[in-house]
Amino acid sequence: MPNTLTERVKQHPSFAVLVDTRRRFALRLAACMLVIYFGFILLLAYGKPLLAAPLFGTIVSWGMPIGLGVIVSAFVLTGIYVRRANAEFDALTRQIVEDMQ
């Protein structure tokens, strides 16, 4: 029988589910952000004519909205994580805490 609270929490079946689910979800979101970011960097390196092309005949180039899209995507992915954390991960955490008392 585990002695400390930490050991008891680690042996709780919901804790393993929480850790595994959160890790897989965070890795997917991190991979998505890396693809977006490094895709933009590769576009900067090899697609300069596209990024320098005017957007619909204006003085704004395609690089501006694409760069802004990279920044916005970071906020969107963070929001997705927070929403799932508040809905699913916090519920599992509360269940574990209630079971430990």
Phi and psi restraints in degrees (range 20) as a CNS / XPLOR table:
assign (resid 1 and name C) (resid 2 and name N)
       (resid 2 and name CA) (resid 2 and name C) 1.0 -66.8 20.0 2
assign (resid 2 and name N) (resid 2 and name CA)
       (resid 2 and name C) (resid 3 and name N) 1.0 143.7 20.0 2
assign (resid 2 and name C) (resid 3 and name N)
       (resid 3 and name CA) (resid 3 and name C) 1.0 -91.6 20.0 2
assign (resid 3 and name N) (resid 3 and name CA)
       (resid 3 and name C) (resid 4 and name N) 1.0 -47.7 20.0 2
assign (resid 3 and name C) (resid 4 and name N)
       (resid 4 and name CA) (resid 4 and name C) 1.0 -89.7 20.0 2
assign (resid 4 and name N) (resid 4 and name CA)
       (resid 4 and name C) (resid 5 and name N) 1.0 159.9 20.0 2
assign (resid 4 and name C) (resid 5 and name N)
       (resid 5 and name CA) (resid 5 and name C) 1.0 -62.1 20.0 2
assign (resid 5 and name N) (resid 5 and name CA)
       (resid 5 and name C) (resid 6 and name N) 1.0 -38.3 20.0 2
assign (resid 5 and name C) (resid 6 and name N)
       (resid 6 and name CA) (resid 6 and name C) 1.0 -60.4 20.0 2
assign (resid 6 and name N) (resid 6 and name CA)
       (resid 6 and name C) (resid 7 and name N) 1.0 -44.2 20.0 2
assign (resid 6 and name C) (resid 7 and name N)
       (resid 7 and name CA) (resid 7 and name C) 1.0 -66.1 20.0 2
assign (resid 7 and name N) (resid 7 and name CA)
       (resid 7 and name C) (resid 8 and name N) 1.0 -38.4 20.0 2
assign (resid 7 and name C) (resid 8 and name N)
       (resid 8 and name CA) (resid 8 and name C) 1.0 -65.4 20.0 2
assign (resid 8 and name N) (resid 8 and name CA)
       (resid 8 and name C) (resid 9 and name N) 1.0 -40.8 20.0 2
assign (resid 8 and name C) (resid 9 and name N)
       (resid 9 and name CA) (resid 9 and name C) 1.0 -65.3 20.0 2
assign (resid 9 and name N) (resid 9 and name CA)
       (resid 9 and name C) (resid 10 and name N) 1.0 -43.2 20.0 2
assign (resid 9 and name C) (resid 10 and name N)
       (resid 10 and name CA) (resid 10 and name C) 1.0 -62.6 20.0 2
assign (resid 10 and name N) (resid 10 and name CA)
       (resid 10 and name C) (resid 11 and name N) 1.0 -27.9 20.0 2
assign (resid 10 and name C) (resid 11 and name N)
       (resid 11 and name CA) (resid 11 and name C) 1.0 -89.9 20.0 2
assign (resid 11 and name N) (resid 11 and name CA)
       (resid 11 and name C) (resid 12 and name N) 1.0 -6.1 20.0 2
assign (resid 11 and name C) (resid 12 and name N)
       (resid 12 and name CA) (resid 12 and name C) 1.0 -67.8 20.0 2
assign (resid 12 and name N) (resid 12 and name CA)
       (resid 12 and name C) (resid 13 and name N) 1.0 133.1 20.0 2
assign (resid 12 and name C) (resid 13 and name N)
       (resid 13 and name CA) (resid 13 and name C) 1.0 -62.4 20.0 2
assign (resid 13 and name N) (resid 13 and name CA)
       (resid 13 and name C) (resid 14 and name N) 1.0 -33.7 20.0 2
assign (resid 13 and name C) (resid 14 and name N)
       (resid 14 and name CA) (resid 14 and name C) 1.0 -71.0 20.0 2
assign (resid 14 and name N) (resid 14 and name CA)
       (resid 14 and name C) (resid 15 and name N) 1.0 -25.9 20.0 2
assign (resid 14 and name C) (resid 15 and name N)
       (resid 15 and name CA) (resid 15 and name C) 1.0 -66.2 20.0 2
assign (resid 15 and name N) (resid 15 and name CA)
       (resid 15 and name C) (resid 16 and name N) 1.0 -42.5 20.0 2
assign (resid 15 and name C) (resid 16 and name N)
       (resid 16 and name CA) (resid 16 and name C) 1.0 -63.6 20.0 2
assign (resid 16 and name N) (resid 16 and name CA)
       (resid 16 and name C) (resid 17 and name N) 1.0 -39.5 20.0 2
assign (resid 16 and name C) (resid 17 and name N)
       (resid 17 and name CA) (resid 17 and name C) 1.0 -64.3 20.0 2
assign (resid 17 and name N) (resid 17 and name CA)
       (resid 17 and name C) (resid 18 and name N) 1.0 -45.0 20.0 2
assign (resid 17 and name C) (resid 18 and name N)
       (resid 18 and name CA) (resid 18 and name C) 1.0 -59.3 20.0 2
assign (resid 18 and name N) (resid 18 and name CA)
       (resid 18 and name C) (resid 19 and name N) 1.0 -49.5 20.0 2
assign (resid 18 and name C) (resid 19 and name N)
       (resid 19 and name CA) (resid 19 and name C) 1.0 -63.6 20.0 2
assign (resid 19 and name N) (resid 19 and name CA)
       (resid 19 and name C) (resid 20 and name N) 1.0 -45.4 20.0 2
assign (resid 19 and name C) (resid 20 and name N)
       (resid 20 and name CA) (resid 20 and name C) 1.0 -66.0 20.0 2
assign (resid 20 and name N) (resid 20 and name CA)
       (resid 20 and name C) (resid 21 and name N) 1.0 -46.2 20.0 2
assign (resid 20 and name C) (resid 21 and name N)
       (resid 21 and name CA) (resid 21 and name C) 1.0 -63.9 20.0 2
assign (resid 21 and name N) (resid 21 and name CA)
       (resid 21 and name C) (resid 22 and name N) 1.0 -45.7 20.0 2
assign (resid 21 and name C) (resid 22 and name N)
       (resid 22 and name CA) (resid 22 and name C) 1.0 -65.0 20.0 2
assign (resid 22 and name N) (resid 22 and name CA)
       (resid 22 and name C) (resid 23 and name N) 1.0 -40.8 20.0 2
assign (resid 22 and name C) (resid 23 and name N)
       (resid 23 and name CA) (resid 23 and name C) 1.0 -63.9 20.0 2
assign (resid 23 and name N) (resid 23 and name CA)
       (resid 23 and name C) (resid 24 and name N) 1.0 -46.6 20.0 2
assign (resid 23 and name C) (resid 24 and name N)
       (resid 24 and name CA) (resid 24 and name C) 1.0 -63.4 20.0 2
assign (resid 24 and name N) (resid 24 and name CA)
       (resid 24 and name C) (resid 25 and name N) 1.0 -41.4 20.0 2
assign (resid 24 and name C) (resid 25 and name N)
       (resid 25 and name CA) (resid 25 and name C) 1.0 -66.4 20.0 2
assign (resid 25 and name N) (resid 25 and name CA)
       (resid 25 and name C) (resid 26 and name N) 1.0 -44.4 20.0 2
assign (resid 25 and name C) (resid 26 and name N)
       (resid 26 and name CA) (resid 26 and name C) 1.0 -64.3 20.0 2
assign (resid 26 and name N) (resid 26 and name CA)
       (resid 26 and name C) (resid 27 and name N) 1.0 -38.2 20.0 2
assign (resid 26 and name C) (resid 27 and name N)
       (resid 27 and name CA) (resid 27 and name C) 1.0 -66.9 20.0 2
assign (resid 27 and name N) (resid 27 and name CA)
       (resid 27 and name C) (resid 28 and name N) 1.0 -37.9 20.0 2
assign (resid 27 and name C) (resid 28 and name N)
       (resid 28 and name CA) (resid 28 and name C) 1.0 -63.4 20.0 2
assign (resid 28 and name N) (resid 28 and name CA)
       (resid 28 and name C) (resid 29 and name N) 1.0 -44.8 20.0 2
assign (resid 28 and name C) (resid 29 and name N)
       (resid 29 and name CA) (resid 29 and name C) 1.0 -66.2 20.0 2
assign (resid 29 and name N) (resid 29 and name CA)
       (resid 29 and name C) (resid 30 and name N) 1.0 -39.6 20.0 2
assign (resid 29 and name C) (resid 30 and name N)
       (resid 30 and name CA) (resid 30 and name C) 1.0 -64.3 20.0 2
assign (resid 30 and name N) (resid 30 and name CA)
       (resid 30 and name C) (resid 31 and name N) 1.0 -41.6 20.0 2
assign (resid 30 and name C) (resid 31 and name N)
       (resid 31 and name CA) (resid 31 and name C) 1.0 -63.3 20.0 2
assign (resid 31 and name N) (resid 31 and name CA)
       (resid 31 and name C) (resid 32 and name N) 1.0 -40.1 20.0 2
assign (resid 31 and name C) (resid 32 and name N)
       (resid 32 and name CA) (resid 32 and name C) 1.0 -61.7 20.0 2
assign (resid 32 and name N) (resid 32 and name CA)
       (resid 32 and name C) (resid 33 and name N) 1.0 -44.8 20.0 2
assign (resid 32 and name C) (resid 33 and name N)
       (resid 33 and name CA) (resid 33 and name C) 1.0 -66.2 20.0 2
assign (resid 33 and name N) (resid 33 and name CA)
       (resid 33 and name C) (resid 34 and name N) 1.0 -38.2 20.0 2
assign (resid 33 and name C) (resid 34 and name N)
       (resid 34 and name CA) (resid 34 and name C) 1.0 -64.6 20.0 2
assign (resid 34 and name N) (resid 34 and name CA)
       (resid 34 and name C) (resid 35 and name N) 1.0 -39.8 20.0 2
assign (resid 34 and name C) (resid 35 and name N)
       (resid 35 and name CA) (resid 35 and name C) 1.0 -62.7 20.0 2
assign (resid 35 and name N) (resid 35 and name CA)
       (resid 35 and name C) (resid 36 and name N) 1.0 -44.7 20.0 2
assign (resid 35 and name C) (resid 36 and name N)
       (resid 36 and name CA) (resid 36 and name C) 1.0 -62.7 20.0 2
assign (resid 36 and name N) (resid 36 and name CA)
       (resid 36 and name C) (resid 37 and name N) 1.0 -48.7 20.0 2
assign (resid 36 and name C) (resid 37 and name N)
       (resid 37 and name CA) (resid 37 and name C) 1.0 -65.6 20.0 2
assign (resid 37 and name N) (resid 37 and name CA)
       (resid 37 and name C) (resid 38 and name N) 1.0 -51.0 20.0 2
assign (resid 37 and name C) (resid 38 and name N)
       (resid 38 and name CA) (resid 38 and name C) 1.0 -70.6 20.0 2
assign (resid 38 and name N) (resid 38 and name CA)
       (resid 38 and name C) (resid 39 and name N) 1.0 -27.6 20.0 2
assign (resid 38 and name C) (resid 39 and name N)
       (resid 39 and name CA) (resid 39 and name C) 1.0 -62.1 20.0 2
assign (resid 39 and name N) (resid 39 and name CA)
       (resid 39 and name C) (resid 40 and name N) 1.0 -41.0 20.0 2
assign (resid 39 and name C) (resid 40 and name N)
       (resid 40 and name CA) (resid 40 and name C) 1.0 -65.7 20.0 2
assign (resid 40 and name N) (resid 40 and name CA)
       (resid 40 and name C) (resid 41 and name N) 1.0 -41.7 20.0 2
assign (resid 40 and name C) (resid 41 and name N)
       (resid 41 and name CA) (resid 41 and name C) 1.0 -63.2 20.0 2
assign (resid 41 and name N) (resid 41 and name CA)
       (resid 41 and name C) (resid 42 and name N) 1.0 -43.0 20.0 2
assign (resid 41 and name C) (resid 42 and name N)
       (resid 42 and name CA) (resid 42 and name C) 1.0 -64.6 20.0 2
assign (resid 42 and name N) (resid 42 and name CA)
       (resid 42 and name C) (resid 43 and name N) 1.0 -36.7 20.0 2
assign (resid 42 and name C) (resid 43 and name N)
       (resid 43 and name CA) (resid 43 and name C) 1.0 -64.7 20.0 2
assign (resid 43 and name N) (resid 43 and name CA)
       (resid 43 and name C) (resid 44 and name N) 1.0 -38.6 20.0 2
assign (resid 43 and name C) (resid 44 and name N)
       (resid 44 and name CA) (resid 44 and name C) 1.0 -63.0 20.0 2
assign (resid 44 and name N) (resid 44 and name CA)
       (resid 44 and name C) (resid 45 and name N) 1.0 -38.4 20.0 2
assign (resid 44 and name C) (resid 45 and name N)
       (resid 45 and name CA) (resid 45 and name C) 1.0 -76.0 20.0 2
assign (resid 45 and name N) (resid 45 and name CA)
       (resid 45 and name C) (resid 46 and name N) 1.0 -40.3 20.0 2
assign (resid 45 and name C) (resid 46 and name N)
       (resid 46 and name CA) (resid 46 and name C) 1.0 -116.2 20.0 2
assign (resid 46 and name N) (resid 46 and name CA)
       (resid 46 and name C) (resid 47 and name N) 1.0 -6.4 20.0 2
assign (resid 46 and name C) (resid 47 and name N)
       (resid 47 and name CA) (resid 47 and name C) 1.0 -122.8 20.0 2
assign (resid 47 and name N) (resid 47 and name CA)
       (resid 47 and name C) (resid 48 and name N) 1.0 39.2 20.0 2
assign (resid 47 and name C) (resid 48 and name N)
       (resid 48 and name CA) (resid 48 and name C) 1.0 -58.4 20.0 2
assign (resid 48 and name N) (resid 48 and name CA)
       (resid 48 and name C) (resid 49 and name N) 1.0 -38.9 20.0 2
assign (resid 48 and name C) (resid 49 and name N)
       (resid 49 and name CA) (resid 49 and name C) 1.0 -60.8 20.0 2
assign (resid 49 and name N) (resid 49 and name CA)
       (resid 49 and name C) (resid 50 and name N) 1.0 -38.2 20.0 2
assign (resid 49 and name C) (resid 50 and name N)
       (resid 50 and name CA) (resid 50 and name C) 1.0 -66.7 20.0 2
assign (resid 50 and name N) (resid 50 and name CA)
       (resid 50 and name C) (resid 51 and name N) 1.0 -45.4 20.0 2
assign (resid 50 and name C) (resid 51 and name N)
       (resid 51 and name CA) (resid 51 and name C) 1.0 -67.1 20.0 2
assign (resid 51 and name N) (resid 51 and name CA)
       (resid 51 and name C) (resid 52 and name N) 1.0 -28.6 20.0 2
assign (resid 51 and name C) (resid 52 and name N)
       (resid 52 and name CA) (resid 52 and name C) 1.0 -86.8 20.0 2
assign (resid 52 and name N) (resid 52 and name CA)
       (resid 52 and name C) (resid 53 and name N) 1.0 -11.5 20.0 2
assign (resid 52 and name C) (resid 53 and name N)
       (resid 53 and name CA) (resid 53 and name C) 1.0 -66.9 20.0 2
assign (resid 53 and name N) (resid 53 and name CA)
       (resid 53 and name C) (resid 54 and name N) 1.0 139.7 20.0 2
assign (resid 53 and name C) (resid 54 and name N)
       (resid 54 and name CA) (resid 54 and name C) 1.0 -67.1 20.0 2
assign (resid 54 and name N) (resid 54 and name CA)
       (resid 54 and name C) (resid 55 and name N) 1.0 144.1 20.0 2
assign (resid 54 and name C) (resid 55 and name N)
       (resid 55 and name CA) (resid 55 and name C) 1.0 -86.6 20.0 2
assign (resid 55 and name N) (resid 55 and name CA)
       (resid 55 and name C) (resid 56 and name N) 1.0 106.9 20.0 2
assign (resid 55 and name C) (resid 56 and name N)
       (resid 56 and name CA) (resid 56 and name C) 1.0 53.1 20.0 2
assign (resid 56 and name N) (resid 56 and name CA)
       (resid 56 and name C) (resid 57 and name N) 1.0 39.1 20.0 2
assign (resid 56 and name C) (resid 57 and name N)
       (resid 57 and name CA) (resid 57 and name C) 1.0 76.6 20.0 2
assign (resid 57 and name N) (resid 57 and name CA)
       (resid 57 and name C) (resid 58 and name N) 1.0 11.0 20.0 2
assign (resid 57 and name C) (resid 58 and name N)
       (resid 58 and name CA) (resid 58 and name C) 1.0 -94.4 20.0 2
assign (resid 58 and name N) (resid 58 and name CA)
       (resid 58 and name C) (resid 59 and name N) 1.0 -178.4 20.0 2
assign (resid 58 and name C) (resid 59 and name N)
       (resid 59 and name CA) (resid 59 and name C) 1.0 -82.9 20.0 2
assign (resid 59 and name N) (resid 59 and name CA)
       (resid 59 and name C) (resid 60 and name N) 1.0 -8.1 20.0 2
assign (resid 59 and name C) (resid 60 and name N)
       (resid 60 and name CA) (resid 60 and name C) 1.0 -83.5 20.0 2
assign (resid 60 and name N) (resid 60 and name CA)
       (resid 60 and name C) (resid 61 and name N) 1.0 133.0 20.0 2
assign (resid 60 and name C) (resid 61 and name N)
       (resid 61 and name CA) (resid 61 and name C) 1.0 -92.1 20.0 2
assign (resid 61 and name N) (resid 61 and name CA)
       (resid 61 and name C) (resid 62 and name N) 1.0 167.5 20.0 2
assign (resid 61 and name C) (resid 62 and name N)
       (resid 62 and name CA) (resid 62 and name C) 1.0 -63.7 20.0 2
assign (resid 62 and name N) (resid 62 and name CA)
       (resid 62 and name C) (resid 63 and name N) 1.0 -23.2 20.0 2
assign (resid 62 and name C) (resid 63 and name N)
       (resid 63 and name CA) (resid 63 and name C) 1.0 -63.7 20.0 2
assign (resid 63 and name N) (resid 63 and name CA)
       (resid 63 and name C) (resid 64 and name N) 1.0 -32.5 20.0 2
assign (resid 63 and name C) (resid 64 and name N)
       (resid 64 and name CA) (resid 64 and name C) 1.0 -65.4 20.0 2
assign (resid 64 and name N) (resid 64 and name CA)
       (resid 64 and name C) (resid 65 and name N) 1.0 -54.8 20.0 2
assign (resid 64 and name C) (resid 65 and name N)
       (resid 65 and name CA) (resid 65 and name C) 1.0 -67.9 20.0 2
assign (resid 65 and name N) (resid 65 and name CA)
       (resid 65 and name C) (resid 66 and name N) 1.0 -30.6 20.0 2
assign (resid 65 and name C) (resid 66 and name N)
       (resid 66 and name CA) (resid 66 and name C) 1.0 -68.1 20.0 2
assign (resid 66 and name N) (resid 66 and name CA)
       (resid 66 and name C) (resid 67 and name N) 1.0 -44.4 20.0 2
assign (resid 66 and name C) (resid 67 and name N)
       (resid 67 and name CA) (resid 67 and name C) 1.0 -62.4 20.0 2
assign (resid 67 and name N) (resid 67 and name CA)
       (resid 67 and name C) (resid 68 and name N) 1.0 -41.6 20.0 2
assign (resid 67 and name C) (resid 68 and name N)
       (resid 68 and name CA) (resid 68 and name C) 1.0 -62.9 20.0 2
assign (resid 68 and name N) (resid 68 and name CA)
       (resid 68 and name C) (resid 69 and name N) 1.0 -36.7 20.0 2
assign (resid 68 and name C) (resid 69 and name N)
       (resid 69 and name CA) (resid 69 and name C) 1.0 -62.4 20.0 2
assign (resid 69 and name N) (resid 69 and name CA)
       (resid 69 and name C) (resid 70 and name N) 1.0 -35.7 20.0 2
assign (resid 69 and name C) (resid 70 and name N)
       (resid 70 and name CA) (resid 70 and name C) 1.0 -63.7 20.0 2
assign (resid 70 and name N) (resid 70 and name CA)
       (resid 70 and name C) (resid 71 and name N) 1.0 -44.2 20.0 2
assign (resid 70 and name C) (resid 71 and name N)
       (resid 71 and name CA) (resid 71 and name C) 1.0 -65.8 20.0 2
assign (resid 71 and name N) (resid 71 and name CA)
       (resid 71 and name C) (resid 72 and name N) 1.0 -45.6 20.0 2
assign (resid 71 and name C) (resid 72 and name N)
       (resid 72 and name CA) (resid 72 and name C) 1.0 -63.6 20.0 2
assign (resid 72 and name N) (resid 72 and name CA)
       (resid 72 and name C) (resid 73 and name N) 1.0 -37.3 20.0 2
assign (resid 72 and name C) (resid 73 and name N)
       (resid 73 and name CA) (resid 73 and name C) 1.0 -62.3 20.0 2
assign (resid 73 and name N) (resid 73 and name CA)
       (resid 73 and name C) (resid 74 and name N) 1.0 -33.9 20.0 2
assign (resid 73 and name C) (resid 74 and name N)
       (resid 74 and name CA) (resid 74 and name C) 1.0 -64.0 20.0 2
assign (resid 74 and name N) (resid 74 and name CA)
       (resid 74 and name C) (resid 75 and name N) 1.0 -42.0 20.0 2
assign (resid 74 and name C) (resid 75 and name N)
       (resid 75 and name CA) (resid 75 and name C) 1.0 -66.6 20.0 2
assign (resid 75 and name N) (resid 75 and name CA)
       (resid 75 and name C) (resid 76 and name N) 1.0 -40.7 20.0 2
assign (resid 75 and name C) (resid 76 and name N)
       (resid 76 and name CA) (resid 76 and name C) 1.0 -64.8 20.0 2
assign (resid 76 and name N) (resid 76 and name CA)
       (resid 76 and name C) (resid 77 and name N) 1.0 -45.1 20.0 2
assign (resid 76 and name C) (resid 77 and name N)
       (resid 77 and name CA) (resid 77 and name C) 1.0 -65.1 20.0 2
assign (resid 77 and name N) (resid 77 and name CA)
       (resid 77 and name C) (resid 78 and name N) 1.0 -36.8 20.0 2
assign (resid 77 and name C) (resid 78 and name N)
       (resid 78 and name CA) (resid 78 and name C) 1.0 -63.7 20.0 2
assign (resid 78 and name N) (resid 78 and name CA)
       (resid 78 and name C) (resid 79 and name N) 1.0 -43.3 20.0 2
assign (resid 78 and name C) (resid 79 and name N)
       (resid 79 and name CA) (resid 79 and name C) 1.0 -61.9 20.0 2
assign (resid 79 and name N) (resid 79 and name CA)
       (resid 79 and name C) (resid 80 and name N) 1.0 -39.1 20.0 2
assign (resid 79 and name C) (resid 80 and name N)
       (resid 80 and name CA) (resid 80 and name C) 1.0 -62.3 20.0 2
assign (resid 80 and name N) (resid 80 and name CA)
       (resid 80 and name C) (resid 81 and name N) 1.0 -43.8 20.0 2
assign (resid 80 and name C) (resid 81 and name N)
       (resid 81 and name CA) (resid 81 and name C) 1.0 -64.1 20.0 2
assign (resid 81 and name N) (resid 81 and name CA)
       (resid 81 and name C) (resid 82 and name N) 1.0 -46.0 20.0 2
assign (resid 81 and name C) (resid 82 and name N)
       (resid 82 and name CA) (resid 82 and name C) 1.0 -62.3 20.0 2
assign (resid 82 and name N) (resid 82 and name CA)
       (resid 82 and name C) (resid 83 and name N) 1.0 -41.9 20.0 2
assign (resid 82 and name C) (resid 83 and name N)
       (resid 83 and name CA) (resid 83 and name C) 1.0 -62.1 20.0 2
assign (resid 83 and name N) (resid 83 and name CA)
       (resid 83 and name C) (resid 84 and name N) 1.0 -45.2 20.0 2
assign (resid 83 and name C) (resid 84 and name N)
       (resid 84 and name CA) (resid 84 and name C) 1.0 -69.8 20.0 2
assign (resid 84 and name N) (resid 84 and name CA)
       (resid 84 and name C) (resid 85 and name N) 1.0 -36.4 20.0 2
assign (resid 84 and name C) (resid 85 and name N)
       (resid 85 and name CA) (resid 85 and name C) 1.0 -62.8 20.0 2
assign (resid 85 and name N) (resid 85 and name CA)
       (resid 85 and name C) (resid 86 and name N) 1.0 -43.8 20.0 2
assign (resid 85 and name C) (resid 86 and name N)
       (resid 86 and name CA) (resid 86 and name C) 1.0 -66.7 20.0 2
assign (resid 86 and name N) (resid 86 and name CA)
       (resid 86 and name C) (resid 87 and name N) 1.0 -34.7 20.0 2
assign (resid 86 and name C) (resid 87 and name N)
       (resid 87 and name CA) (resid 87 and name C) 1.0 -84.4 20.0 2
assign (resid 87 and name N) (resid 87 and name CA)
       (resid 87 and name C) (resid 88 and name N) 1.0 -49.5 20.0 2
assign (resid 87 and name C) (resid 88 and name N)
       (resid 88 and name CA) (resid 88 and name C) 1.0 -102.4 20.0 2
assign (resid 88 and name N) (resid 88 and name CA)
       (resid 88 and name C) (resid 89 and name N) 1.0 -51.1 20.0 2
assign (resid 88 and name C) (resid 89 and name N)
       (resid 89 and name CA) (resid 89 and name C) 1.0 -67.9 20.0 2
assign (resid 89 and name N) (resid 89 and name CA)
       (resid 89 and name C) (resid 90 and name N) 1.0 -38.3 20.0 2
assign (resid 89 and name C) (resid 90 and name N)
       (resid 90 and name CA) (resid 90 and name C) 1.0 -67.0 20.0 2
assign (resid 90 and name N) (resid 90 and name CA)
       (resid 90 and name C) (resid 91 and name N) 1.0 -35.4 20.0 2
assign (resid 90 and name C) (resid 91 and name N)
       (resid 91 and name CA) (resid 91 and name C) 1.0 -64.5 20.0 2
assign (resid 91 and name N) (resid 91 and name CA)
       (resid 91 and name C) (resid 92 and name N) 1.0 -42.9 20.0 2
assign (resid 91 and name C) (resid 92 and name N)
       (resid 92 and name CA) (resid 92 and name C) 1.0 -64.7 20.0 2
assign (resid 92 and name N) (resid 92 and name CA)
       (resid 92 and name C) (resid 93 and name N) 1.0 -39.4 20.0 2
assign (resid 92 and name C) (resid 93 and name N)
       (resid 93 and name CA) (resid 93 and name C) 1.0 -63.7 20.0 2
assign (resid 93 and name N) (resid 93 and name CA)
       (resid 93 and name C) (resid 94 and name N) 1.0 -43.9 20.0 2
assign (resid 93 and name C) (resid 94 and name N)
       (resid 94 and name CA) (resid 94 and name C) 1.0 -61.4 20.0 2
assign (resid 94 and name N) (resid 94 and name CA)
       (resid 94 and name C) (resid 95 and name N) 1.0 -40.0 20.0 2
assign (resid 94 and name C) (resid 95 and name N)
       (resid 95 and name CA) (resid 95 and name C) 1.0 -61.7 20.0 2
assign (resid 95 and name N) (resid 95 and name CA)
       (resid 95 and name C) (resid 96 and name N) 1.0 -43.4 20.0 2
assign (resid 95 and name C) (resid 96 and name N)
       (resid 96 and name CA) (resid 96 and name C) 1.0 -63.5 20.0 2
assign (resid 96 and name N) (resid 96 and name CA)
       (resid 96 and name C) (resid 97 and name N) 1.0 -44.7 20.0 2
assign (resid 96 and name C) (resid 97 and name N)
       (resid 97 and name CA) (resid 97 and name C) 1.0 -63.0 20.0 2
assign (resid 97 and name N) (resid 97 and name CA)
       (resid 97 and name C) (resid 98 and name N) 1.0 -42.8 20.0 2
assign (resid 97 and name C) (resid 98 and name N)
       (resid 98 and name CA) (resid 98 and name C) 1.0 -64.2 20.0 2
assign (resid 98 and name N) (resid 98 and name CA)
       (resid 98 and name C) (resid 99 and name N) 1.0 -38.7 20.0 2
assign (resid 98 and name C) (resid 99 and name N)
       (resid 99 and name CA) (resid 99 and name C) 1.0 -69.6 20.0 2
assign (resid 99 and name N) (resid 99 and name CA)
       (resid 99 and name C) (resid 100 and name N) 1.0 -26.3 20.0 2
assign (resid 99 and name C) (resid 100 and name N)
       (resid 100 and name CA) (resid 100 and name C) 1.0 -81.1 20.0 2
assign (resid 100 and name N) (resid 100 and name CA)
       (resid 100 and name C) (resid 101 and name N) 1.0 -15.1 20.0 2
